[in-house]
Amino acid sequence: MIYPTKGDLEINTKLLAIALVVIVTSAIGVYAVFELTKPKNQNLIVSTTTSLYETGLLDVLKTEFEKEYSHINVSFISQGTGLAIQTAMRGDADMILVHDAARELTFLEDGYGANRKVIAYNFFVIVGPEDDPGIISGMSPIEALTQIKEVGETGAIQWVSRGDDSGTHAKEKSLWTATGFDASELSTEPWYIEAGSGMTATLKLTDEKKNAYTLCDMGSYLNNYANGNIALEVVVEEGKDTLNVYSAIANNPEKEELVTNNFDASMQFIKFLVSDNVQSILADFGTEDFTRSLFNPYIPLLENEPDSDLVEWIQELAYFEGTECPEEYRYNAGNLYG
């Protein structure tokens, strides 16, 4: 038997040490590369409307988005559209998800927004007591509001306005204008009540009044009716005049006040919203509990029925210069617009 000499042991020890150093160094190198290439944890703040938040839809979208982008934590600030836009303008949110095309255009024109994308739609309806003391059932929205004013002045019924500068409030004011009346002037009359609250609180107040009506998006109505919050009935059905369109807009990183906002995460979220998966979620959301979807996806409608009356209505209401986002308001949009 040949025994190793002291010199052999020293050589073997040195070789083993070198091998260990190589292994450890390689492991550190691999770990360093992994850490450098791994996406860094990020926060995304979305300023949005109460009608989307209160239905629970945003909780579903948050879960789905964070499954796909585990390094991005999404938070929502729920307010009326007016306040939601102001929050983004201050840089306190990274993007907006709202439903007031006129103010969305101003947001773009003033340099605060980029890459607007229409994602979904539903309709507003007028809801009120089952016995319909204003006798407005079956009327158009314009006819119904005219009747509500006339009967309201007798003291028999009341109108409850959101009165909170939200997208719903903006729609209501535009309908009153189409009727020939100014909502700000009507608000001084005793039959016209301003809730100054979100949609759920406004619906509850309307229900408590027993003889009152209000304008509500269909998603919020179905959610509150099915949950037993209200006993109100839909008395004026949906149509072109009550179309409600939702859009997503990223903050413009070229705006000085917004340079620190998370533009990349905003774009990931907007692309996520128009993906096949999320558009399917929108189509199904609420069907199990309410027999119909609370929100309707826009992308498949545009792809499958581009010449339909509904697409024409949406584009007439929510497009600018024939597009959802004119070229001058696009920034590093990639394939967002095809």
Residue pairs with C-beta under 8 A, 6 or more apart in sequence:
4 12
38 71
39 69
39 71
40 71
41 71
41 72
41 73
42 71
42 72
42 73
42 262
42 265
43 72
43 73
43 75
43 262
43 265
44 72
44 73
44 74
44 75
44 94
44 95
44 262
44 265
44 266
44 268
44 269
45 75
45 76
45 77
45 92
45 93
45 94
45 95
45 262
46 58
46 74
46 75
46 76
46 77
46 93
46 94
46 95
46 96
46 97
46 269
47 76
47 77
47 79
47 84
47 85
47 87
47 88
47 92
47 93
47 95
47 96
47 97
47 98
48 58
48 76
48 77
48 78
48 79
48 84
48 96
48 97
48 98
49 78
49 79
49 80
49 81
49 84
49 97
49 98
49 99
49 166
49 167
50 78
50 79
50 80
50 166
50 198
50 199
50 200
50 220
51 99
51 167
51 168
51 199
51 217
51 219
51 220
52 58
52 78
52 97
52 219
52 246
52 295
53 76
53 78
54 78
54 198
54 199
54 200
54 220
54 223
55 219
55 220
55 223
55 285
55 286
55 294
55 295
56 223
57 219
57 282
57 285
57 294
57 295
58 76
58 78
60 281
60 285
61 74
61 272
61 273
61 278
61 281
62 74
62 76
64 272
64 277
64 278
64 281
65 72
65 74
65 269
65 272
66 72
66 73
66 74
68 272
69 265
69 268
69 272
72 265
72 268
72 269
74 269
77 84
77 87
77 92
77 93
78 198
79 87
79 166
80 162
80 164
80 165
80 166
80 167
80 168
80 169
80 198
81 98
81 99
81 100
81 103
81 165
81 166
81 167
81 170
82 100
82 103
82 164
82 165
82 166
82 169
82 170
83 164
83 165
83 166
84 93
84 96
84 97
84 98
85 96
85 98
85 103
85 104
85 107
87 93
88 94
88 95
88 96
88 107
88 112
88 113
88 251
89 107
89 110
89 112
89 257
90 257
91 251
91 257
91 258
91 260
91 261
93 251
93 261
94 250
94 251
94 261
94 262
94 263
94 265
94 266
95 248
95 249
95 250
95 251
95 266
95 269
95 270
96 104
96 107
96 113
96 248
96 249
97 119
97 246
97 247
97 248
97 273
98 104
98 167
98 246
98 247
98 249
99 167
99 168
99 217
99 244
99 245
99 246
99 247
100 167
100 170
100 171
101 245
101 247
101 317
101 318
101 320
102 170
103 170
104 113
104 116
104 247
104 249
105 320
107 113
107 249
108 114
108 116
108 249
108 320
108 325
108 326
108 329
109 329
111 252
111 254
111 255
112 251
112 252
112 255
112 257
112 258
113 249
113 250
113 251
113 252
113 329
114 249
114 250
114 251
114 252
114 253
114 254
114 263
114 329
114 330
114 331
114 333
115 249
115 250
115 267
115 270
115 325
115 329
115 330
115 331
115 333
115 336
116 247
116 248
116 249
116 324
116 325
116 329
117 247
117 248
117 249
117 270
117 273
117 274
117 324
117 325
117 336
118 245
118 246
118 247
118 298
118 314
118 318
118 319
118 324
119 246
119 247
119 248
119 273
119 274
119 282
119 297
119 298
119 299
120 245
120 246
120 282
120 295
120 296
120 297
120 298
121 243
121 244
121 245
121 246
121 295
121 296
121 298
121 314
122 217
122 218
122 219
122 238
122 244
122 294
122 295
122 296
123 217
123 218
123 238
123 239
123 242
123 243
123 244
124 168
124 171
124 215
124 216
124 217
124 218
124 238
124 242
124 243
124 244
125 215
125 216
125 217
125 218
125 221
125 234
125 235
125 236
125 237
125 238
125 242
126 136
126 141
126 144
126 145
126 213
126 214
126 215
126 216
126 234
126 235
126 236
127 203
127 206
127 213
127 214
127 216
127 221
127 230
127 232
127 233
127 234
127 235
128 134
128 136
128 157
128 206
128 212
128 213
128 214
128 232
128 233
128 235
129 210
129 211
129 212
129 232
129 233
130 231
130 232
130 233
132 233
132 235
133 151
133 156
133 157
133 211
134 144
134 147
134 148
134 151
134 152
134 156
134 157
134 213
135 147
135 151
136 143
136 144
136 147
136 148
136 213
136 235
136 236
137 235
137 236
138 236
139 147
139 236
140 236
140 239
140 241
141 175
141 236
141 239
141 241
141 242
142 175
142 178
142 179
142 241
144 235
144 236
145 175
145 176
145 179
145 181
146 179
146 180
148 157
148 159
148 213
149 159
149 179
149 181
149 186
149 191
151 157
152 158
152 159
152 189
152 191
152 192
153 189
153 191
155 190
155 191
156 211
157 191
157 211
157 212
157 213
158 191
158 192
158 193
158 209
158 211
158 212
158 213
159 186
159 191
159 192
159 193
159 212
159 213
159 214
160 193
160 194
160 195
160 202
160 205
160 206
160 209
160 212
160 213
160 214
161 169
161 172
161 183
161 187
161 192
161 193
161 194
161 195
161 202
161 214
161 215
162 168
162 169
162 172
162 194
162 195
162 196
162 197
162 198
162 199
162 202
162 214
162 215
163 169
163 187
163 194
163 195
163 196
163 197
164 195
164 196
164 197
164 198
166 198
166 199
167 244
168 199
168 215
168 216
168 217
171 215
171 242
171 244
172 183
172 215
173 183
175 215
175 241
175 242
176 182
176 183
176 186
177 183
178 241
186 192
187 194
193 205
193 209
193 212
195 201
195 202
195 205
197 205
199 216
199 217
199 220
199 224
200 220
200 224
200 229
202 214
202 216
203 214
203 216
203 220
203 221
203 224
203 229
203 230
203 232
204 224
204 229
204 230
205 212
206 212
206 213
206 214
206 230
206 232
207 229
207 230
207 231
207 232
213 235
214 232
215 242
217 244
218 238
218 244
218 294
219 286
219 294
219 295
221 232
221 234
222 286
222 290
222 292
222 294
223 286
223 290
223 294
224 230
225 231
225 232
226 289
226 290
236 242
240 313
243 313
243 314
243 317
245 298
245 314
245 317
245 318
246 295
247 318
247 324
248 269
248 270
248 273
250 263
250 266
250 267
250 270
250 331
251 258
251 261
251 263
251 266
252 258
252 329
252 331
253 259
253 261
253 263
253 331
254 331
263 332
267 332
267 333
267 334
267 336
270 336
271 334
271 336
272 278
274 299
274 336
278 297
279 297
279 298
279 299
279 300
280 297
282 293
282 295
282 296
282 297
283 293
283 296
283 297
283 300
284 293
285 293
285 294
285 295
286 292
286 293
286 294
286 295
287 293
298 314
301 308
301 310
301 311
301 314
302 311
305 311
315 322
318 324
320 326
325 333
325 337
330 337
